């Protein structure tokens, strides 16, 4: 079981290390070869203004901040999907609330075998913690060298240790989503400022303003603003959804663990 958990954690670490550079390369490729394709611009040259109604060309004119924001968006979507699968798997099969109720009922009847069998059916993080605690429950119940208080402390310690083994895998990569929620906004604002600088520079030309440069500057400002805000919004929503789900799992673990400790104290 520990070997499988260690292998799973190693794969997740490799996954995290690969996603970011891969997202950057994909974003650059999209920006250069798709958005920057000459077919999107007047005269077939991406140095010119975009064709009327061609949004790919308009996005390209957002400047060098665009591929950075695209990379952040790809990273957010990738880790959101990865966390969705991980947390869904952590919930196990069926309702976590119903599982906790069954465990409390079995433990109150001192039917540990049925409780362990229920853990095998449910699986997931809550079931893993409960299974580990029930095994410790059985072990201390037959241990004649420990008094009641020592046994209760041993069970409580097992709850804490098992929980500390499960939670890091659930919270992994959430810090990336939290970071991007701030970074994307700042990058969008940076692109906006750069675009406005170019727009005002075009207006400052002697004689008639450079209409192409002015249009490019405004496009750069607006595109980067939209990309930055959109990416940050997705990151914030994903982070909040996943942290809420993890809090619910943690509460279920605490509820089941407390019930087991209280049942042992009452029956012994």
Buried (B, 14 or more C-beta within 10 A) or exposed (E): EEEEEEEEEEEBEEBBEEBBEBBBEBBBEBBEEEBBBEEBBBEEEBEBBBBEEBEBBBBBBBBEBBBBBBBBBBBBBBBBEBBBEBBEBBBBEBEBEEBBBBBBBBBBEBEBEBBBEBBEEBBBBBBBBBBBBBBBBEBBBEEEEBEEEEBBBBBBEBBEEBBEBBBEBBBBBBEBBBBBBEBBBEBBBBBBBBBBEBBEBBEEEEEEBBEBBBBBBBBBBBBBBBBBBBBBBBBBBBBEBBBEBBEBBBBBBBBBBEBBBBBBEEEE
